[in-house]
Structure formats: C-alpha cells, structure tokens
Amino acid sequence: MKEEILDSLHTLERVHQIRILYACEAGSRAYGLASESSDYDVRFIYIAHPEWYLSIDQKRDVIEKPLHNQIDLSGWELTKALQLFRKSNPSMLEWLQSSIIYQQDEEFTTQLFDLQPNVFSVKPVMYHYFHMAKRNYKDITNKETVTVKHYLNVLRPLLACIWMKQYDSMPPLQFSRMVEDLNLPANLRLNIERIKEMKIEASEKEQVGPQPRLQRYMEEQLTFIEEYVEGVTPNDTAITGELDELFRRVLFQTWSSYFHFQNNSL
C-alpha cells in the first residue's frame, strides 16, 4: 500500500505542479486504532510553483483526491499550513507527530519541529478537543447500541484534554500511550482497553450496548474541562517573521532552477 500511496503523491506533484514537503498518515492508523477495514488518511503539506504565488487572484489552497482503494488524500499549501501552525492548529500539530511518514523534506520538517514549542498553545488546542468530545458524546447518549468507534471518538479528544491539563504539552498521537501515561483508575483503563481492542479486532461498525461507568466518567470530565479551559491563558508568542523566512527559503530552494532561469533572462 505504501508504494501505491507514494505513486498517488507523485501523480499529484506532476498534475498540480507542486512539491510535497511532508506527507504522513493521520486518523486511526496514526492513532494506533485501525482495523483491517480502516482507510489510509494521507495528509500532506506542499509548496506550489512560484507562478502560483504571482497572481492578483486568490487560488484554492487545498488539494484533495476522492477516496479510492482505501486511500484518502488531502493536503494544504505551505502558506496556509504555516498560518494554521502559527495558530497552534491541532490537525497541523498532529500531522507533525505521526510516526508513519511517507515523504518529507527533512530540512523543512526539522525547522518546523524547532519552531513548534513557540507556537503550541494549550487553550486553542484544548478548545478544539473539548468541542470534538462534546459533539461526539451526543452521538452515544440515549442510544441502545452504538459502534465502538463512537466511544473512541469521544475518548480520544477527551483524554487529550486531560493530558494537556496534566502535562501542559501536546498530547501524544498514539492512543495507547495517552491511556498509559494518564494513570487512570484500573477499572476505567480496562474498560477503555476493551473498547479499543474491539475496534481494532472487529469491524468498524461493531456495536456495543450502554457503558454507564464510562459515560459517567465522560460527563464528569467534560464538565470539568469546560470550566478549566476558560481560565487557561493563550500563548501569544509572535513568530510571523520566522515563518515568513521559512516560506521564502523553501520557495527559493525548491524552485531554484525557475529563479535561476528568470534571473538569466532579465
């Protein structure tokens, strides 16, 4: 499957005249929660051809390819990615944590990793995960049965909030590591592990009945996090200049032959 993914990424580069700087696995396979039928959620950051930037019209800054053969491809243009990175966008930060990397410009990713401590801010990331958990929790209330995936769709963002409250850092992408490091009560941990194993070993649509103990824990923590996040101070570190410099450096290095030609033609 990796070769097919790489072929698809290289096709996008040719068709759209772009260079992919970073491509990774996101979603359940990156979380360690994939079943046999799980899709491959491939996410990437790309830089467009220089002439893409030399226009008075704003252009679409996302490239997506419809799901095919379990492969879902979606990427952000570099300036969009850096703007979201500056805002401590959780999706962007998750991509950088992925252990499944299909393609990367190592110099570029090293520079992003070096800047990450300056952009990470608990407040926007916790807000994102809290609202995700709260929204997904509504899908399991007052239902006789729901899929195990529904429970994990609440647990993962909820535990991410608890992680940030405890460690004041970006939560790990691997669900199992998050569960292990949070020192949860033994009975709760066993319940969560059972739900996780059902998701991995069975179908994506495996049904379970109500989980009263688990749902009480979710309700309690959602109430606590909602109050806690209001008092968190956002990180206002200004790094726009460094990100501008990074963008220009990547643009000139990636398309050096284009700029060399333009200089010689003047």
C-alpha positions as CSV (number, residue, x, y, z in Angstrom):
1,M,0.0,0.0,0.0
2,K,2.9,2.4,0.7
3,E,4.0,2.2,-2.9
4,E,0.5,3.0,-4.1
5,I,0.4,6.0,-1.8
6,L,3.7,7.3,-3.0
7,D,2.6,6.8,-6.6
8,S,-0.5,8.9,-5.9
9,L,1.5,11.6,-4.2
10,H,4.0,11.8,-7.2
11,T,1.0,12.0,-9.6
12,L,-0.4,14.9,-7.6
13,E,3.0,16.7,-7.9
14,R,3.0,16.3,-11.7
15,V,-0.6,17.2,-12.3
16,H,-0.7,20.3,-10.0
17,Q,2.9,21.5,-10.5
18,I,3.7,21.2,-6.8
19,R,6.3,19.8,-4.5
20,I,5.2,17.8,-1.4
21,L,7.3,18.8,1.6
22,Y,5.7,16.4,4.1
23,A,3.3,13.6,3.8
24,C,2.1,11.4,6.7
25,E,-0.6,9.1,7.9
26,A,-3.3,10.7,10.1
27,G,-6.5,9.3,11.6
28,S,-7.0,5.8,13.1
29,R,-3.8,4.3,11.7
30,A,-1.7,7.1,13.2
31,Y,-3.6,6.8,16.5
32,G,-3.0,3.0,16.7
33,L,-6.7,2.3,16.4
34,A,-7.0,1.0,12.9
35,S,-9.0,-2.1,12.0
36,E,-8.4,-4.1,8.8
37,S,-11.1,-2.1,7.0
38,S,-9.7,1.4,8.1
39,D,-8.9,3.9,5.4
40,Y,-5.5,5.3,4.8
41,D,-5.8,9.0,5.7
42,V,-2.8,10.6,4.0
43,R,-2.2,14.3,4.8
44,F,0.4,16.5,3.2
45,I,1.9,19.9,3.0
46,Y,3.0,21.2,-0.4
47,I,4.6,24.2,-2.0
48,A,3.1,25.5,-5.3
49,H,5.0,26.6,-8.3
50,P,6.3,30.2,-8.0
51,E,3.9,31.5,-10.6
52,W,1.0,30.3,-8.4
53,Y,2.0,33.0,-5.9
54,L,2.4,35.7,-8.6
55,S,-1.2,36.4,-9.2
56,I,-3.7,39.0,-8.2
57,D,-6.3,36.3,-7.6
58,Q,-6.5,34.1,-4.6
59,K,-6.4,30.5,-5.5
60,R,-7.6,27.3,-3.8
61,D,-5.0,26.3,-1.3
62,V,-6.2,22.7,-0.6
63,I,-5.7,19.7,-2.8
64,E,-7.9,16.7,-2.3
65,K,-8.3,13.4,-4.1
66,P,-11.5,11.4,-3.7
67,L,-11.3,8.2,-1.6
68,H,-10.0,5.3,-3.8
69,N,-8.9,1.9,-2.8
70,Q,-9.0,2.9,0.9
71,I,-6.6,5.9,0.3
72,D,-7.9,9.4,1.2
73,L,-5.5,12.2,0.2
74,S,-5.7,15.8,1.4
75,G,-3.1,18.5,1.5
76,W,-2.5,22.1,2.4
77,E,-0.5,24.7,0.5
78,L,2.5,25.8,2.5
79,T,1.4,29.4,3.4
80,K,-2.0,28.0,4.6
81,A,-0.2,25.3,6.6
82,L,2.1,27.9,8.2
83,Q,-0.7,30.2,9.1
84,L,-2.5,27.4,10.8
85,F,0.7,26.3,12.5
86,R,1.1,29.8,13.9
87,K,-2.4,29.5,15.4
88,S,-1.5,26.2,17.1
89,N,-3.9,24.3,14.8
90,P,-4.4,20.8,16.3
91,S,-4.5,19.0,13.0
92,M,-1.3,20.5,11.9
93,L,0.4,19.6,15.1
94,E,-1.0,16.1,14.9
95,W,0.5,15.6,11.4
96,L,3.9,16.5,12.7
97,Q,3.6,13.8,15.4
98,S,2.7,11.0,13.0
99,S,5.1,8.0,13.2
100,I,4.0,7.0,9.7
101,I,5.8,9.3,7.2
102,Y,5.5,8.7,3.5
103,Q,7.6,11.6,2.2
104,Q,9.4,14.6,3.7
105,D,11.9,17.3,3.1
106,E,14.0,16.8,6.3
107,E,15.4,20.3,6.4
108,F,11.9,21.7,6.3
109,T,10.4,19.4,8.9
110,T,13.4,20.0,11.2
111,Q,12.8,23.7,11.1
112,L,9.1,23.2,11.9
113,F,9.9,20.9,14.8
114,D,12.3,23.6,16.2
115,L,9.5,26.2,16.0
116,Q,6.8,24.1,17.5
117,P,7.4,24.9,21.1
118,N,6.9,28.6,20.3
119,V,3.5,28.1,18.6
120,F,2.0,25.4,20.8
121,S,-0.8,26.9,23.0
122,V,-2.9,24.8,25.3
123,K,-6.1,27.0,25.0
124,P,-6.9,26.7,21.3
125,V,-5.9,23.0,21.2
126,M,-7.9,22.1,24.3
127,Y,-10.9,24.0,22.9
128,H,-10.7,22.0,19.7
129,Y,-10.5,18.7,21.5
130,F,-13.2,19.6,24.1
131,H,-15.7,20.6,21.4
132,M,-14.9,17.5,19.4
133,A,-15.5,15.3,22.5
134,K,-18.7,17.2,23.5
135,R,-20.1,16.9,20.0
136,N,-19.3,13.3,19.7
137,Y,-20.7,12.5,23.1
138,K,-24.1,13.5,21.9
139,D,-23.9,10.5,19.4
140,I,-23.8,8.0,22.2
141,T,-26.4,9.4,24.7
142,N,-29.8,7.8,25.0
143,K,-28.9,5.1,22.4
144,E,-29.5,1.3,23.0
145,T,-26.4,0.5,20.9
146,V,-23.6,2.4,19.2
147,T,-20.4,1.5,17.4
148,V,-17.2,1.1,19.4
149,K,-15.8,3.8,17.2
150,H,-18.4,6.3,18.6
151,Y,-16.9,5.7,22.1
152,L,-13.4,6.2,20.9
153,N,-14.4,9.4,19.1
154,V,-15.2,10.8,22.5
155,L,-12.4,9.2,24.5
156,R,-9.5,10.3,22.3
157,P,-10.2,14.0,22.3
158,L,-11.3,13.9,26.0
159,L,-8.2,12.2,27.1
160,A,-6.2,14.7,25.1
161,C,-7.7,17.5,27.1
162,I,-6.9,15.7,30.4
163,W,-3.3,15.1,29.1
164,M,-2.8,18.8,28.4
165,K,-4.2,19.8,31.8
166,Q,-1.7,17.4,33.5
167,Y,1.4,17.8,31.3
168,D,0.9,21.3,29.6
169,S,2.0,19.9,26.3
170,M,0.7,18.5,23.0
171,P,-0.8,15.0,23.7
172,P,0.8,12.0,22.0
173,L,-0.9,10.8,18.9
174,Q,-0.8,7.1,19.9
175,F,-4.0,6.4,21.9
176,S,-2.4,3.6,24.0
177,R,0.5,5.8,25.2
178,M,-2.0,8.5,26.2
179,V,-4.0,6.0,28.2
180,E,-0.9,4.5,29.9
181,D,0.6,7.9,30.9
182,L,-2.5,9.3,32.4
183,N,-2.6,6.8,35.3
184,L,-6.3,6.3,35.0
185,P,-8.2,4.1,37.6
186,A,-7.7,0.4,36.8
187,N,-11.3,-0.4,36.1
188,L,-11.6,2.6,33.8
189,R,-8.4,1.6,32.0
190,L,-9.7,-1.9,31.5
191,N,-12.9,-0.6,30.1
192,I,-11.1,1.6,27.6
193,E,-8.7,-1.1,26.6
194,R,-11.6,-3.5,25.9
195,I,-13.3,-0.8,23.7
196,K,-10.0,-0.2,21.9
197,E,-9.4,-3.9,21.2
198,M,-13.0,-4.4,19.9
199,K,-12.4,-1.6,17.4
200,I,-9.1,-3.0,16.2
201,E,-10.0,-6.7,16.0
202,A,-13.6,-6.4,14.8
203,S,-15.5,-4.3,12.2
204,E,-15.6,-0.5,12.2
205,K,-19.3,-1.0,12.8
206,E,-19.1,-3.3,15.8
207,Q,-22.0,-2.5,18.2
208,V,-21.9,-2.2,22.0
209,G,-24.6,-1.5,24.5
210,P,-24.6,1.3,27.0
211,Q,-21.4,1.7,29.1
212,P,-22.7,3.5,32.3
213,R,-19.4,3.7,34.1
214,L,-17.6,5.0,31.0
215,Q,-20.4,7.5,30.2
216,R,-20.3,8.9,33.8
217,Y,-16.6,9.4,33.5
218,M,-17.1,11.2,30.2
219,E,-19.8,13.5,31.6
220,E,-17.7,14.4,34.7
221,Q,-14.6,15.2,32.7
222,L,-16.5,17.2,30.0
223,T,-17.9,19.4,32.8
224,F,-14.5,19.8,34.4
225,I,-12.7,20.6,31.2
226,E,-15.3,23.1,30.1
227,E,-14.7,25.1,33.3
228,Y,-10.9,24.6,33.3
229,V,-10.2,25.8,29.7
230,E,-11.9,29.2,30.4
231,G,-9.1,30.0,32.8
232,V,-6.2,29.0,30.5
233,T,-4.0,31.8,29.2
234,P,-3.3,31.6,25.5
235,N,0.3,31.7,24.2
236,D,0.9,34.9,22.2
237,T,4.4,34.3,21.0
238,A,5.0,36.2,17.7
239,I,6.9,34.1,15.1
240,T,5.4,35.5,11.9
241,G,8.8,36.8,10.8
242,E,10.5,33.4,11.3
243,L,7.6,31.7,9.4
244,D,7.9,34.2,6.5
245,E,11.6,33.5,6.3
246,L,11.0,29.8,6.3
247,F,8.5,30.1,3.5
248,R,10.8,32.2,1.3
249,R,13.7,29.9,1.9
250,V,11.7,26.8,1.0
251,L,10.3,28.5,-2.1
252,F,13.7,29.5,-3.4
253,Q,15.3,26.2,-2.6
254,T,12.6,24.1,-4.1
255,W,12.3,26.0,-7.3
256,S,15.9,27.2,-7.6
257,S,16.0,26.3,-11.3
258,Y,13.0,28.5,-12.0
259,F,14.5,31.5,-10.3
260,H,17.9,30.9,-11.9
261,F,16.2,30.9,-15.3
262,Q,14.3,34.1,-14.5
263,N,17.5,35.9,-13.4
264,N,19.3,34.8,-16.6
265,S,16.5,36.0,-18.8
266,L,16.5,39.6,-17.4
